[in-house]
Amino acid sequence: MGKLNVTKNKTGLKILFILLLVLISLSGIFSHNLWKPDEPRVAEIGREMWLNHQYVIPTLNKEPFLEKPPLYWWVMTVSYHFFGVSDGTARLPSALFGFLTLFFTYLIGKRVADEKTGMLAALVLATVTEFSIISHRCLVDNALFFFATLGYYGFFTGFYSENKRAKWVGYELMAVASGLAFLSKGVVGPGLIVIPPLIVLIASGNFREIREITPQIGVGAILFLAIVAPWIIGLYLKGGEQAIQEYLLQNTLGRMLPSAITHYAGGHKHSFFYYFAKLPQDFIPWIAALPASLFLLIHPPQSMERPVRKGLINALILFAGGFLLLSLPGTKRGLYLLPLYPLLAVVVGGWLAHLEDTKAHTSRLERYTLYVVFGLLAFVPLGLALGSAFIVATGIGPRGVPMVPVIARLTPLLPLIVPFGIIGFLYLGYKLLQSVRTRSLPSRFLLFTTAILCLLAYHEGATRVMDSAKNIHLFTNKIKPYLKADLPITCFQDNEVIRAIIPFDTGRYPRSFERPEDMVRFLQNHSKALVVIKKGRLNTLADLSKTQLQFLVEQDYSRHFKVCLYRWRSTPEEASPPLIEPGKKNPLATTGKPLI
């Protein structure tokens, strides 16, 4: 009877744990609108794929978009099919992949050590600031995060299994995950899944394992090709050799070696040491626990089992190998490190599990490390309270963000935010001082509860406040009264945000022009056409065209992103009233009545 109760308790705990991961993954998905720069583009590509049933070549504004493979958008079409097209349903794939990444992080920790390590590792990853933010955004990278984690789970399963069948399943799971990772983000996916484990095998001197799995490599290659080849063949059949070259050269080789592609137009070029600075910023607050975690592996206590230490070291080697691999390409971005964070979370989770087992024998480094982590979290509610009050009092906020709508939404919330923030800080500060005074460890339950509550407050609260300024639909809501079926809409020297949000919100696909002469030529043949121009670009058009453009509405999203809508008239005399410069009041436009 006692064993039955223990089993029931463990099962209940697992169910609660999984439900917590689901809650964390879904929090904030529907709390705000699409935010630039990436979300509008990703959401619109998925909408066009769902609407046109074109599953091989993704399109943006009806133009081929070959920067990324289509797997994320395949999942998005399922979300749109069952739940409709909206900002929130566009993020559901990210919520799904985020949950699966957390769950398989738990499985890796369990495989490497035990159940406790797995649960703590998943909670560590869930409360890493960068992972929490990115996994709640509409980004194709979230698919890569999961499949990389799935591949690492396959490696640990194969590497640590004595059973030959389980070993085969684990290693072939790596091949499947590599194929799906390729369809998510290209060659970086299989590279991250295959190369770091190979480094582990070589570093451990386990050449026997390499010889034993050699037959599986061939099977794995067949599985990988079976997953990848249908899309590559379809890409060739639909887009021809040009599509293959654009994807493989421009958007694959070009991202790894931008200097090797003379026409590479992508961004994010950084030095080899870029990630050495990004890791401490993005792995907050758990980056503070890394020194103590490393010290534990270098000087393990007698109570630590050798296989557990070996597993945690291998997780660390996997992370280091992937870290160096990502540092080699010329293009870098902070979120590119995220596929490796589950491995680092397992290392920190192993350290936290060790603290749970040896509370009475912790070192000074371990105690003070936990004090620092707890202290960082204690200041979050205070920072939220003081920051909110400062913004309302001074009107000063993040650089380039219009603060008027933010202040309007934040002001009524101050009586709630400030008292709770101060009370939370005082309570957590008291608990921390109590632990320091008694030389005991702060409650890990309170630590994770605080971290999770802070993240939930951000996703469900702070994003709603910021959305008043960052809502990308503000511009399209203003231009909808001017849209008529027989009037073309064009864009001059636009960007992907404009090219995405207009069709996403209106169903209209604007013609896009880069050269002024092409734009003017088109307008001269289309009277009363609508023109979308980023503020400040009007001067690049010919003087004649400026006298025939009538300003209608504008939207300021930030200091560097301001969009205007104009109406073209075939002759200067028709432009009545004459061109009204952005920033000046247009009495006809503010009435809500179309000027057409």
C-alpha positions in Angstrom: 0.0 0.0 0.0 2.9 2.3 0.8 4.5 1.7 -2.5 1.2 2.4 -4.3 0.9 5.8 -2.5 4.5 6.7 -3.5 3.8 5.8 -7.1 0.6 7.9 -7.1 2.5 10.8 -5.6 5.2 10.6 -8.2 2.7 10.4 -11.0 0.8 13.3 -9.6 4.0 15.3 -9.4 4.8 14.6 -13.0 1.4 15.6 -14.2 1.6 18.9 -12.2 5.1 19.4 -13.6 4.0 18.9 -17.2 1.0 21.2 -16.7 3.4 23.9 -15.4 5.5 23.6 -18.5 2.3 23.9 -20.6 1.3 27.0 -18.7 4.7 28.6 -19.1 4.8 27.8 -22.8 1.3 29.3 -23.5 1.6 32.4 -21.3 1.4 35.6 -23.3 0.8 33.9 -26.6 -2.5 35.8 -27.1 -1.6 38.9 -24.9 -0.3 41.2 -27.6 -0.2 41.8 -31.4 2.6 40.9 -33.8 5.8 42.8 -33.1 8.4 43.8 -35.6 10.9 43.0 -37.0 10.3 39.2 -37.5 6.8 38.3 -36.4 4.8 40.0 -39.2 6.9 38.4 -41.9 6.7 34.9 -40.4 3.0 35.1 -39.7 2.2 36.4 -43.3 4.4 33.7 -45.0 2.4 31.1 -43.0 -0.9 32.7 -44.0 0.0 32.7 -47.7 1.1 29.1 -47.5 -2.2 28.1 -45.8 -4.3 30.2 -48.2 -2.6 29.2 -51.5 -1.6 25.6 -50.5 1.9 26.2 -51.8 3.9 24.1 -49.4 7.3 23.8 -51.2 8.3 27.5 -51.8 7.3 29.9 -49.0 6.1 33.3 -50.3 6.0 36.8 -48.9 3.7 39.2 -50.7 3.4 36.6 -53.4 7.2 36.6 -53.9 9.4 33.5 -53.2 11.0 33.6 -49.8 13.9 31.2 -49.7 15.8 32.4 -46.6 14.4 29.6 -44.5 13.0 26.0 -45.2 9.3 25.6 -44.7 8.8 23.2 -41.7 7.8 25.9 -39.2 5.2 27.2 -41.7 3.9 23.7 -42.3 3.0 23.6 -38.6 1.6 27.1 -38.7 -0.8 26.2 -41.5 -2.2 23.5 -39.2 -2.7 26.1 -36.5 -4.4 28.5 -39.0 -6.6 25.6 -40.3 -8.0 24.7 -36.9 -8.0 28.0 -35.0 -8.1 30.6 -37.8 -5.6 33.3 -38.8 -4.6 35.7 -35.9 -1.6 37.0 -34.1 -2.0 34.4 -31.3 -2.5 31.4 -33.6 0.6 32.5 -35.5 2.5 32.0 -32.2 1.0 28.6 -31.3 3.8 26.7 -33.2 6.3 28.5 -31.0 4.4 27.5 -27.9 4.3 23.9 -29.0 8.0 23.8 -29.9 8.9 25.6 -26.7 7.0 23.1 -24.6 8.6 20.2 -26.4 12.1 21.7 -25.9 11.4 22.0 -22.1 10.1 18.5 -22.0 13.0 16.9 -23.8 15.4 19.0 -21.6 13.8 17.2 -18.7 14.3 13.8 -20.5 18.0 14.6 -21.1 18.5 15.5 -17.4 16.7 12.3 -16.4 18.8 10.2 -18.8 22.1 11.9 -17.7 21.3 11.8 -13.9 17.8 11.3 -12.4 14.3 12.6 -12.3 15.2 15.5 -10.0 18.0 16.8 -12.3 15.6 16.6 -15.3 12.9 18.6 -13.6 15.3 21.2 -12.4 17.0 21.5 -15.8 13.7 22.1 -17.5 12.8 24.8 -14.9 16.2 26.4 -15.4 15.7 26.6 -19.1 12.1 27.9 -18.7 13.4 30.8 -16.5 16.3 31.8 -18.7 15.3 35.3 -19.9 16.3 34.9 -23.6 14.7 31.5 -24.0 11.5 32.7 -22.3 11.3 35.7 -24.6 12.2 34.0 -27.9 10.1 30.9 -27.4 7.0 33.1 -27.1 7.7 34.9 -30.4 6.5 33.9 -33.9 10.0 32.7 -35.1 11.1 29.7 -37.2 14.1 29.3 -34.9 11.9 27.7 -32.2 11.5 24.6 -34.4 15.3 24.4 -34.6 15.5 24.6 -30.8 13.3 21.6 -30.3 14.8 19.4 -33.0 18.3 20.1 -31.8 17.2 19.1 -28.2 15.6 16.0 -29.7 18.9 15.2 -31.4 20.8 15.5 -28.2 18.3 13.3 -26.4 18.9 10.7 -29.1 22.6 10.9 -28.6 22.5 10.5 -24.8 20.0 7.6 -25.3 22.3 5.8 -27.8 25.5 6.6 -25.9 24.4 5.4 -22.5 22.3 2.5 -23.5 23.7 -1.0 -23.0 20.8 -2.5 -24.9 21.8 -2.8 -28.6 18.2 -2.0 -29.8 17.9 1.1 -27.6 21.3 2.2 -28.9 20.2 2.0 -32.5 16.9 3.8 -31.7 18.9 6.7 -30.0 21.4 7.2 -32.8 18.8 6.9 -35.5 16.7 9.5 -33.6 19.6 11.8 -34.1 19.3 11.3 -37.9 15.6 12.0 -37.9 16.1 15.1 -35.7 18.9 16.2 -38.1 16.5 16.0 -41.1 13.7 17.9 -39.4 16.2 20.5 -38.1 17.4 21.0 -41.7 13.8 21.6 -42.8 13.6 24.1 -40.0 16.7 26.2 -40.4 19.0 24.6 -43.0 22.4 23.0 -42.6 23.1 24.6 -39.2 20.5 22.1 -37.7 22.3 18.8 -38.6 25.6 20.5 -38.0 24.7 21.3 -34.4 23.2 17.8 -33.8 26.1 15.8 -35.3 29.3 17.6 -34.8 29.2 18.3 -31.0 28.5 14.6 -30.2 31.3 13.6 -32.5 33.6 15.9 -30.4 32.3 14.1 -27.2 33.2 10.7 -28.6 36.7 11.9 -29.7 37.3 13.8 -26.4 36.4 10.7 -24.4 38.7 8.5 -26.5 35.7 6.2 -27.1 36.8 5.1 -30.6 35.1 1.7 -30.0 31.8 3.4 -29.9 32.5 5.2 -33.2 33.4 1.8 -34.8 30.3 0.2 -33.4 27.9 2.8 -34.8 29.5 3.0 -38.2 26.8 0.8 -39.8 24.2 3.0 -38.2 25.7 6.1 -39.9 24.7 4.7 -43.3 21.1 4.0 -42.1 21.0 7.5 -40.5 22.1 9.0 -43.8 19.3 7.3 -45.6 16.8 8.5 -43.0 18.1 12.0 -43.3 17.9 12.0 -47.1 14.4 10.4 -46.9 13.3 13.4 -44.9 15.1 16.2 -46.7 15.1 15.0 -50.3 11.4 15.4 -51.1 11.5 19.1 -50.3 14.8 19.7 -52.2 13.3 17.9 -55.2 10.1 19.8 -55.0 12.1 23.1 -54.7 13.9 22.2 -57.9 10.7 21.3 -59.7 8.9 24.4 -58.6 11.8 27.0 -58.7 14.4 25.4 -60.9 18.1 25.7 -60.5 17.8 29.3 -59.6 15.8 28.5 -56.4 18.4 25.8 -55.4 21.3 28.3 -55.9 19.5 31.1 -54.0 18.8 28.8 -51.1 22.1 26.9 -50.9 24.5 29.7 -51.9 22.9 32.9 -50.9 21.1 31.8 -47.7 23.3 28.9 -46.6 26.9 29.4 -47.7 26.3 33.2 -47.5 25.3 33.1 -43.9 28.3 30.9 -42.9 30.9 32.7 -45.1 29.4 36.0 -46.2 32.8 37.1 -47.6 32.6 34.2 -50.0 29.4 35.4 -51.6 29.9 38.8 -53.3 26.1 39.4 -53.5 25.3 38.4 -50.0 22.8 40.9 -48.6 22.1 39.5 -45.2 23.0 41.1 -41.9 24.1 40.1 -38.4 27.9 40.1 -39.3 29.9 39.9 -36.1 33.4 38.8 -34.9 34.4 35.4 -33.6 34.0 36.6 -30.0 30.5 37.9 -30.4 28.9 35.0 -28.4 31.4 35.3 -25.6 29.7 38.6 -24.7 26.2 37.5 -25.5 26.1 34.4 -23.4 26.4 36.3 -20.0 23.6 38.7 -21.1 21.2 36.1 -22.4 21.5 33.3 -19.9 20.4 35.5 -17.0 19.9 34.8 -14.1 21.5 31.3 -14.3 24.8 32.5 -15.7 25.7 33.3 -12.1 25.4 29.6 -11.3 27.9 28.4 -14.0 31.1 28.8 -12.0 29.7 26.8 -9.1 28.4 24.2 -11.6 31.9 23.9 -13.2 33.6 23.7 -9.8 31.3 20.8 -8.9 32.3 18.9 -12.0 36.0 19.6 -11.4 35.9 18.7 -7.7 33.0 16.3 -7.3 32.0 15.2 -3.8 32.2 11.5 -2.9 28.4 11.3 -2.9 28.2 12.1 -6.7 28.0 9.0 -8.8 30.6 8.7 -11.5 28.1 8.1 -14.4 26.2 11.3 -13.3 29.4 13.4 -13.3 30.4 11.9 -16.7 26.9 12.7 -18.2 27.0 16.3 -16.9 30.6 16.8 -18.3 29.4 15.4 -21.7 26.5 17.8 -21.7 29.0 20.6 -21.1 31.3 19.4 -23.9 28.3 19.3 -26.2 27.6 22.9 -25.4 31.2 24.0 -25.8 31.5 22.2 -29.2 28.3 23.8 -30.4 29.3 27.2 -29.1 32.6 27.1 -31.0 30.9 25.8 -34.1 28.4 28.7 -34.0 31.3 31.2 -33.5 32.9 30.2 -36.8 30.4 31.6 -39.3 30.5 35.2 -40.2 26.9 35.9 -39.4 25.8 35.7 -35.8 22.7 36.6 -33.7 22.0 36.2 -30.0 19.1 33.8 -30.5 21.3 31.4 -32.6 22.8 30.2 -29.3 19.5 29.0 -28.0 19.6 25.5 -29.4 22.5 24.9 -27.0 20.9 26.3 -23.9 19.1 23.0 -22.9 22.6 21.4 -22.5 23.8 24.3 -20.2 20.5 24.0 -18.3 21.1 20.3 -17.7 24.5 21.2 -16.2 23.0 23.8 -13.9 20.1 21.5 -13.1 22.7 18.8 -12.0 24.3 21.4 -9.7 20.9 22.3 -8.2 20.1 18.6 -7.7 23.4 18.2 -5.9 22.4 21.0 -3.5 19.1 19.3 -2.8 20.9 16.1 -1.8 23.7 17.7 0.3 22.1 20.7 2.0 24.3 20.3 5.1 27.6 20.1 3.3 27.5 23.0 0.8 30.5 25.0 0.1 30.8 28.8 0.5 30.9 29.2 -3.3 27.6 27.2 -3.7 25.9 29.2 -1.0 27.0 32.6 -2.3 26.1 31.6 -5.9 22.6 30.9 -4.8 22.5 34.1 -2.9 23.4 36.0 -6.0 20.8 34.3 -8.2 18.1 34.8 -5.5 19.2 38.5 -5.1 18.9 39.1 -8.8 15.4 37.8 -8.8 14.5 39.8 -5.6 15.3 43.1 -7.4 13.0 42.3 -10.4 9.8 43.4 -8.6 11.4 46.5 -7.2 12.9 47.3 -10.6 9.4 46.9 -12.2 7.8 49.2 -9.6 10.5 51.9 -9.8 10.8 51.7 -13.6 7.1 52.0 -14.1 6.9 55.0 -11.8 9.9 56.6 -13.5 8.3 56.2 -17.0 5.0 57.7 -15.9 6.7 60.6 -14.0 9.3 61.6 -16.7 7.9 60.2 -19.9 11.3 58.6 -20.6 11.4 55.0 -21.8 13.2 52.7 -24.2 15.0 54.5 -26.9 13.0 55.1 -30.0 9.7 53.8 -28.6 6.7 56.3 -28.6 5.9 56.6 -24.9 2.6 58.5 -25.0 0.4 55.3 -25.5 2.6 53.4 -23.1 2.1 56.0 -20.3 -1.6 56.1 -21.0 -1.9 52.4 -20.4 0.6 52.2 -17.6 -0.7 55.0 -15.4 -3.9 53.3 -14.1 -1.8 50.2 -13.2 0.6 52.1 -11.0 -1.5 51.7 -7.8 -1.2 48.0 -8.3 2.3 47.7 -9.6 4.2 49.8 -7.1 2.8 48.3 -3.8 3.2 44.8 -5.0 6.6 45.4 -6.4 7.9 46.9 -3.1 6.2 44.2 -1.0 7.7 41.5 -3.1 11.1 43.0 -2.9 10.9 43.4 0.9 9.7 39.8 1.4 12.3 38.3 -0.9 15.0 40.5 0.6 14.0 39.4 4.1 14.2 35.7 3.1 17.6 36.3 1.5 19.0 38.1 4.6 17.6 35.3 6.8 19.5 32.7 4.7 22.7 34.7 4.8 22.5 35.2 8.6 22.0 31.5 9.2 24.4 30.4 6.4 21.7 28.3 4.9 20.5 28.0 1.3 17.5 30.0 0.1 14.4 28.0 -0.8 14.7 26.7 -4.3 10.9 26.4 -4.4 10.7 30.2 -3.6 13.4 30.9 -6.1 11.7 29.2 -9.0 8.3 30.5 -8.0 9.6 34.0 -8.1 11.3 33.5 -11.5 8.2 32.0 -13.0 5.9 34.7 -11.6 8.1 37.4 -13.0 8.1 35.8 -16.4 4.3 35.4 -16.3 4.0 39.0 -15.3 6.1 40.0 -18.3 4.3 37.8 -20.8 0.7 38.6 -19.6 1.3 42.1 -18.3 4.3 44.0 -19.6 3.7 42.9 -23.2 0.1 44.3 -23.0 1.4 47.7 -21.9 4.2 47.8 -24.5 1.8 46.7 -27.2 0.1 50.1 -27.2 3.2 51.4 -28.9 4.5 48.3 -30.7 1.2 47.1 -32.2 2.1 46.6 -35.9 -1.6 46.8 -36.9 -1.9 50.5 -36.0 -0.9 51.6 -39.6 -3.1 49.1 -41.4 -6.1 50.1 -39.2 -5.5 53.7 -40.4 -5.3 52.8 -44.1 -8.2 50.4 -44.3 -10.8 53.2 -45.0 -8.8 54.3 -48.1 -8.7 50.8 -49.6 -10.9 50.2 -52.6 -11.0 47.1 -54.8 -10.2 49.0 -58.0 -7.4 51.0 -56.6 -3.8 49.6 -56.6 -1.6 50.0 -53.6 2.1 50.2 -54.0 5.2 50.5 -51.7 8.4 52.5 -52.4 11.6 51.2 -50.9 9.7 49.3 -48.3 10.9 46.5 -45.9 9.6 43.1 -45.0 7.5 44.4 -42.2 5.4 46.6 -44.5 5.4 43.9 -47.2 4.0 41.5 -44.7 1.5 43.4 -42.5 -0.5 44.9 -45.4 -1.6 41.6 -46.9 -1.9 40.0 -43.5 -4.4 42.6 -42.3 -6.1 43.6 -45.6 -5.7 40.7 -48.0 -4.2 43.2 -50.5 -0.8 42.5 -52.0 1.1 45.8 -52.7 3.4 46.3 -55.7 6.9 47.0 -54.4 9.4 49.3 -56.2 13.0 50.1 -55.3 13.9 52.5 -58.2 12.2 56.0 -58.2 11.8 55.9 -62.0 10.0 52.6 -61.9 7.7 53.9 -59.2 6.9 57.1 -61.1 6.3 55.2 -64.3 3.8 52.9 -62.6 2.0 55.8 -60.9 1.6 57.7 -64.2 -0.4 54.8 -65.5 -2.6 54.3 -62.4 -4.5 57.3 -61.3 -5.5 57.5 -57.7 -3.1 54.7 -56.7 -2.2 54.5 -53.0 1.5 54.7 -52.1 3.1 53.5 -48.9 6.5 55.2 -48.1 8.7 55.2 -45.1 8.9 58.6 -43.6 12.0 60.4 -45.0 12.0 58.5 -48.3 9.8 61.0 -50.2 12.7 63.1 -51.2 14.2 60.3 -53.2 11.3 60.6 -55.7 11.3 63.1 -58.5 10.0 66.6 -57.8 7.1 66.1 -60.2 5.8 63.1 -58.3 6.0 64.9 -55.0 3.6 67.6 -56.3 1.1 64.9 -57.2 1.2 62.9 -54.0 -1.3 63.8 -51.3 -0.5 62.8 -47.7 -3.3 60.8 -46.0 -2.1 59.2 -42.8 1.1 58.2 -41.0 2.1 55.9 -38.1 5.2 56.4 -35.9 6.4 53.0 -34.5 9.8 54.2 -33.4 12.4 56.8 -34.3 13.7 54.8 -37.2 10.4 53.3 -38.4 7.7 55.7 -39.5 5.3 54.9 -42.3 3.1 57.2 -44.4 0.3 56.6 -46.9 -0.1 58.9 -49.9 -2.6 59.2 -52.8 -1.4 59.7 -56.3 -3.1 62.2 -58.6 -2.5 62.1 -62.4 -2.0 65.9 -62.5 -0.9 68.4 -59.8 -4.2 70.2 -60.0 -6.1 67.1 -59.0 -4.1 66.9 -55.7 -6.6 69.0 -53.8 -5.8 69.8 -51.0 -2.1 69.9 -51.9 0.5 67.6 -50.4 0.3 67.9 -46.6 3.6 67.1 -45.0 3.8 64.3 -42.3 3.5 65.7 -38.8 0.9 68.4 -39.8 -2.8 67.8 -39.1 -4.9 66.8 -42.1 -8.5 67.7 -41.2 -10.0 65.4 -43.8 -7.9 62.5 -42.8 -8.7 62.7 -39.1 -12.5 62.6 -39.8 -12.2 58.9 -40.7 -13.7 59.6 -44.1 -11.7 58.5 -47.1 -10.1 61.2 -49.2 -10.8 59.1 -52.4 
